[in-house]
Amino acid sequence: MLNYIEYGTRTDKPDLMIVHGLFGSGRNWGAIGKRLARERRVISVDQRNHGDSPWFDTHSYEDMARDLAEVIEAQDGPMDVLGHSMGGKATMVLSLKRPELLRSLLVADIAPVTYAHDQSQHIASMRAVDLSAVEKRSDAVTQLEETLDDPALRSFFTQSLDVTNKRWKLNLDVLEAEMPKILGFPDIDGQFDGPTLFLSGANSEYMKLEYRPVIRAHFPQARFAKLSGARHWLHAEQPRAFISSVQAWLNK
């Protein structure tokens, strides 16, 4: 089963599952998980081939949805589910395949469509790091400067670096091989009729108006909201506004 981190304790409110995006981990969401756990128990998972969860030879959204279903079933009941980016696609597939496991769904800055922006260049950047020369995380950040201009991404990627054992906690080979599946979205019939919020960054290119018909075809109860001043990493760029939006959605 997937590794996960628990925040808070069970209350009379449904548990919340947080599902991270590509190259992330449950730990990346620690600050947000702790804030949201003031009112309910929060479970932040490591997806397959990420963090401390098992590595597999496949990385399809059907795979990820089955992984998430197993965690929810082990917790004895439906949950509110929040997924960002790749995690948002995984939670959408979960809701379409196993709707009885979700009380509500919040999708952060992603749509059930195929995207053209390949992420393989970031895998190449991580592979280029000479791990034998890394004694502390900042050593890897310095090496990443040679191939990666964005300081926020350099910091983000090194959160998945196991400095002690000199290894990435990401199954880079499988993620690269399965990148077409990660960028795409499976052809699935069906609808999730439960409450669904698509929360996006106002300056993000991931959520376009032309995606709304396909979203409504699968999620007829979908509502849409935007965070001003945020792009794709809306939870990191505008954490207070993001947390307030999530709390308002969960407590509606």
N, C-alpha and C positions, 0 to 999 in steps of 0.2 A: 504494500500500500504506500501511497505517497507520504513523504515526510511533511509535517505541518507544525506550526507554532501556535499555541493557544494564548489568547489574551483575555483576562477577565474570567468571570464565572457565569454559570447559567442563571438567567433571570426569567421573568415571565414573558420576556420578549424573545422572538425567534433568534437563533444563532445566525451569525453572518459569516459566510465564507468569502475570502479574498483570493483572487486568482491572478497572479502576475503575468507580465508579458514576456516576449522573447529576450533571452539573455539575463533575465531577472531571477528573483527568488522570493520566497515568502518573507525573508528577513528585510528585504528592501522596503516593505510596507509596515515596518515595526512602529514608527511614530504614529502613523495613521491608525493602525490596529489598536494601539494603546488608547488613543483618544476615543475611538468608537466603542471600545470595551468598557467605557464608563457606564454604558446603559445595557450592554448585552455581551454575551460571549462571542469572541471573534476567533476564527480559525484562518490562518494564512498559510496556504500550501506552497510547497515546492513542486512545480510540475515535473513530469518525467523528463529525464535528460538535463535537469537543472538542479542546482543546490545539492541537498542531501537526499534527494529521491533517487530511486533506482534508474539505471540506464537501460534503454531498450533499443532495438534495431529499427524501430519505426517511430514516427512522430506525426501522426495524422490527427485531425480534430476528433474523429471517432474514437481513437485511442485515448486522447486527453479527456473526452467526455466520460468514457468508462472509468477512468482513474478517479475523476471527481465524484461520480456516482458512488463508487466504492467507499469513499471517505464519508459522504453524507449518510449512506446506509449504516455505516459503523457508528454514527452519532445519533441514530434513532429518531430520525424525523426530517421533515422538509426544512430548508434554510432559505434565508435571503442570500442571494449570491451576487457578488460584484466582481467583474472581470475587466482587466485593462488590456487593450491591444490584442495580442495573441490569446491572452487569457479571456478577453471578451468574446472572441470567436469560439473558444472552447466552451464557455458557459452558454453561448447561444445554441451550440449543438447539443449540449446537455439538456437545455430546456426543451428542445424539439424532440429529443429522443426519450427523455425521462421527465416529463413535465410535473409528475407527481412529487418530485424531489425538491421543487422550488416553490417558495411562497411568493417571491418576487425576484426580478432580475434588473440589475443596473449594469449597463455596458458603457465602459469609459473609452471614448474616442476610437471607435472602430465600427465597421459595418460588415454585413454578411456578403462581401463582394471580394473579387480578386484584385489585388494591388500590384502595381508594376515595380515598386521600389525594392530591389533586391538587397538583402542584408548580408550577402556573402562577403562583401568587402570588409565588414567588421570581423568576421571569422578570420580572414586573412591577417588582419591587424593583430588579433589575439595570438594567432599561431606564430607571428613574427617575433613575439616577445621571447627573449632568451631567459627561460625560467631558472636556469642554473645560476644566473647572475642576480636573481631577485632575492634580496634579504628582507626587504620590507615593501609594503604596498606601493610606496612612492617610487621605488625603483621601476616597477612595472609602468606606472603612470609616465615616468620620464621616457621610457622606451616607446610607449604608445604615441608620444608626441611626434615621432618620426612619420607615422602613417595616419594619424587621426587628429584633425584640427580642433574638434569640439571638446573643450575641457570637461564639460558635464558628462559626455559619453565616456571619456577616459576614466573618470571617477566611478561612473556606473559600472563599467565592465570589470574594473578591479575589485569590486565588491564580490565578484564570483571567483576570486583567486584564492586558492588555498596556499598561502605563502609557506607554511611549515612543510607541507608535502610537495611543494613546487608543482602544482597542477591546477588546471582550470576545473571548476566545479560545473562544467558545461560539457556535454557530449558533442563537441564541435563537429566531429565527422558525420554523425547522424543528422545534426541540425543542418549542415550544409547539403547533405544528400536529400533531405526531405524539405528543403526550402520551397520548392514549388507548391507543396501541400500547405506550408505555413502561410505563404502569400495568398493562396486561394481560399475557397470556401466550398465544402462539399455540396453536391446536389441532393438536397433533402426535401422531401415533401412534408407537409404538416405545419402546424401552428402552435405557438405557445400563447395561450389566452390569458395568462396571468399578467399582473401589473409589470410593465417594463419601461425603464427610463434609459434613453440614450443621451449621455452627458458628454459633451465634447468641448474642446478648447476653441474659443472664438477665432483664434488665429491658426487653427489646425487645418491641414489639407486632407486629413483622413476621413472627414465627414462632410459630404457634399449633398446639396439638395436633391440631386438626381438619384441618390441612393435611397431616398425615402420610400418610393413605391415598393422596392424589393424588401425593405425593412417591414413595411406594413403588411406585405403578403405573408410574412412569417409571424409577425408580432402585431396583431390587429389593435392591441391596447397600448401600443407604443406612444410614449410622450418624449419630447425633445427639449433639451436645455443646453445652454452654453455658458462657459466660464470666461468672462472677459479677461484679457491679458494673458491667456494661456494658449499653448500649442498642444502637441501630442502628449507631452509629459505633464498633463494638467495637474495631477496630484502632487507633483514635485514643484511645479512652478507657482501654483496657487493653493498651497495646502489648506489654509484656513477656509477659503471659499469652497474648496473641494469637500472638506469634512462637513461643513455646514450644509452643503447640498445633499450629501449622502444621508446625514442625520434627518434632514427634512423629508427626504424620500422614505426612509425607513419608518419614520414616526407618523406618516400621513394617516 
